[in-house]
Amino acid sequence: MLKLAAVTAGAIPFGGAGATAAPTPTDSGDPWRGLKVGLASYSFRKLPLDACIKGTQRVALHYVSIKEFHLPLNSSQDQRKAVAQKFRDAGITPISCGVITLKNDETSARNAFEYARDIGVPTIVCDPAPEALPLLDRLVKQYDVRLAIHNHGPEAKHFKSPYDAWKAVQEFDARIGLCIDVGHCARAGADPAEAIRACKARLYDLHFKDISDRKGKNAGAEVEVGRGVLDAPGMLRAMLEINYAGHVGFEHEKDPQDPIPGVAESAGYTKGVLKEMR
């Protein structure tokens, strides 16, 4: 009943490409309670740029983490600025980019920083080679752009859980931090809400989702937020407790050909939980 009420509270009209949801009222008038909730554009990876923008509008999200599907890393400065402006003109603020693989190679790493600079985002969500961290430490200082290391679960070679990234960044500039993927975090055996609290000092981005199971045949299979095994209210409460100021990006990996209904349901459920939270 709670899930049904939450989804109903955030229902999304689908009458037209530019339709947006009516905000769910809260005491502050902000349905997101101050959180910067948006979209990891990887969710719309099978949609072209214009459809990605229209889809983000339809689900009433106003932040985006841009993935290479919608703006290639080998694009020109003018192309980067034009795409970022398209999002902004649609009422969507680019807030990060990635996930970008960062090797121990200055030319390719510098291109990633210039990509972020040209888009105008403060954070690169990344999967770096551990041996590249000294180089990246130098570049975050030069460009004043943060890095958020994305944990990739038990199959990852280096950063399985947020705590692996947390340990790795301690000797480097504070602008090198984390993007917690809550699904991979749980699959790696860590509690996402606890990780949010423990890593708050360097938590710069977050991939928000739900999964069908932590272990077994369907481990990590992504489902709409509220339908799986993750404690979405607990994670949201942890973000509010730490006054989390980074991006909360819905990363909806299922239904890549038609992701909008799933993102809409996840957004509606999340709004409903936040509305009832005291």
Long-range contacts (C-beta under 8 A, 24 or more apart in sequence): 2-272, 2-276, 3-226, 3-227, 3-269, 5-272, 6-226, 6-268, 6-269, 6-270, 6-271, 6-272, 6-273, 6-276, 7-226, 7-265, 7-268, 7-269, 7-272, 8-268, 8-272, 9-268, 9-271, 9-272, 9-275, 10-264, 10-267, 10-268, 10-269, 10-270, 10-271, 10-272, 11-264, 11-268, 12-58, 12-59, 12-60, 12-264, 12-267, 12-268, 14-58, 14-260, 17-54, 17-57, 17-58, 18-54, 18-57, 18-58, 19-57, 19-58, 20-57, 20-58, 20-60, 21-59, 21-60, 21-264, 21-267, 21-268, 23-60, 24-271, 24-272, 24-274, 24-275, 25-275, 26-274, 26-275, 31-271, 31-274, 31-275, 32-271, 32-274, 33-240, 33-274, 33-277, 34-240, 34-243, 35-236, 35-239, 35-240, 35-244, 35-248, 35-274, 36-63, 36-95, 36-245, 36-246, 36-247, 36-248, 37-61, 37-63, 37-208, 37-248, 37-249, 37-250, 37-267, 37-270, 38-62, 38-63, 38-64, 38-65, 38-92, 38-93, 38-95, 38-247, 38-248, 38-249, 38-250, 39-63, 39-64, 39-65, 39-249, 39-250, 39-263, 40-64, 40-65, 40-67, 40-207, 40-249, 40-250, 40-251, 41-65, 41-66, 41-67, 41-69, 41-70, 42-67, 42-69, 42-99, 42-251, 42-253, 43-250, 43-251, 43-252, 43-253, 43-259, 43-263, 44-69, 44-70, 44-259, 45-69, 45-256, 46-256, 46-257, 46-259, 47-259, 49-83, 49-86, 50-86, 53-86, 53-87, 53-90, 53-92, 54-90, 55-259, 55-260, 55-263, 56-87, 56-90, 56-92, 57-90, 57-91, 57-92, 58-260, 58-264, 59-260, 59-263, 59-264, 59-267, 60-267, 61-92, 61-250, 61-263, 61-267, 62-91, 62-92, 62-93, 63-92, 63-93, 63-94, 63-95, 63-247, 63-249, 64-92, 64-93, 64-94, 64-95, 64-249, 65-94, 65-95, 65-96, 65-97, 65-98, 65-125, 65-205, 65-247, 65-249, 66-94, 66-96, 66-97, 66-119, 66-121, 67-97, 67-98, 67-99, 68-100, 71-97, 71-115, 71-119, 73-100, 73-111, 73-112, 73-115, 74-111, 75-115, 77-114, 77-118, 80-115, 80-118, 80-119, 81-118, 81-119, 81-120, 83-119, 84-118, 84-119, 84-120, 84-121, 94-119, 94-120, 94-121, 95-121, 95-122, 95-123, 95-247, 96-121, 96-122, 96-123, 96-124, 96-125, 96-148, 96-179, 96-204, 96-205, 96-247, 96-249, 97-121, 97-123, 97-124, 97-125, 98-124, 98-125, 98-126, 98-148, 98-150, 98-179, 99-125, 99-126, 99-127, 99-150, 99-179, 100-124, 100-125, 100-126, 100-127, 101-126, 101-127, 101-128, 102-126, 102-127, 102-128, 102-129, 102-132, 102-136, 102-147, 103-129, 103-132, 104-129, 104-131, 104-132, 104-135, 105-132, 106-135, 109-135, 109-136, 109-139, 110-139, 113-139, 113-142, 113-143, 113-145, 114-143, 116-143, 116-145, 117-143, 117-145, 121-145, 122-146, 123-147, 123-148, 123-204, 123-205, 123-246, 123-247, 124-148, 125-150, 125-179, 125-205, 126-150, 126-179, 127-152, 127-159, 129-158, 130-158, 130-168, 133-168, 133-169, 133-172, 133-176, 134-172, 136-172, 136-176, 137-172, 137-173, 137-176, 140-173, 140-175, 140-176, 141-173, 141-175, 144-175, 145-175, 146-175, 146-176, 146-177, 146-204, 147-175, 147-176, 147-177, 147-204, 148-177, 148-178, 148-179, 148-203, 148-204, 148-205, 148-246, 149-176, 149-177, 149-178, 149-179, 150-178, 150-179, 150-181, 150-205, 150-207, 151-178, 151-179, 151-180, 151-181, 151-184, 151-185, 151-188, 152-181, 152-184, 153-181, 153-183, 153-184, 153-185, 153-187, 153-188, 153-220, 154-187, 154-188, 154-189, 156-184, 160-184, 160-188, 161-185, 161-188, 161-189, 161-190, 161-195, 162-190, 162-195, 162-198, 162-199, 163-190, 163-195, 163-198, 163-199, 166-198, 166-199, 166-202, 169-202, 174-201, 174-202, 176-202, 177-201, 177-202, 177-203, 177-204, 178-202, 178-203, 178-204, 178-205, 179-204, 179-205, 179-206, 179-207, 180-205, 180-206, 180-207, 181-206, 181-207, 181-209, 181-251, 182-206, 182-207, 182-208, 182-209, 182-230, 182-235, 183-207, 183-209, 183-210, 183-211, 183-220, 183-222, 183-230, 184-220, 186-211, 186-214, 186-229, 186-230, 187-211, 187-214, 187-215, 187-219, 187-220, 189-214, 192-230, 192-231, 192-234, 192-235, 192-238, 193-231, 193-234, 193-235, 193-237, 193-238, 194-238, 196-235, 196-238, 196-239, 196-242, 196-244, 197-238, 197-241, 197-242, 200-242, 200-244, 203-242, 203-244, 203-246, 204-246, 204-247, 205-246, 205-247, 205-249, 206-239, 206-244, 206-246, 206-247, 206-248, 206-249, 207-249, 207-251, 208-235, 208-248, 208-249, 208-250, 208-251, 208-266, 208-270, 209-250, 209-251, 209-252, 209-253, 209-266, 210-266, 221-254, 222-251, 222-252, 222-253, 222-254, 223-254, 224-252, 224-262, 224-265, 224-266, 224-269, 225-250, 225-265, 225-266, 225-269, 225-270, 226-265, 226-266, 226-269, 226-270, 226-273, 232-269, 232-270, 232-273, 233-273, 233-277, 236-270, 236-273, 236-274, 236-277, 237-277, 240-277
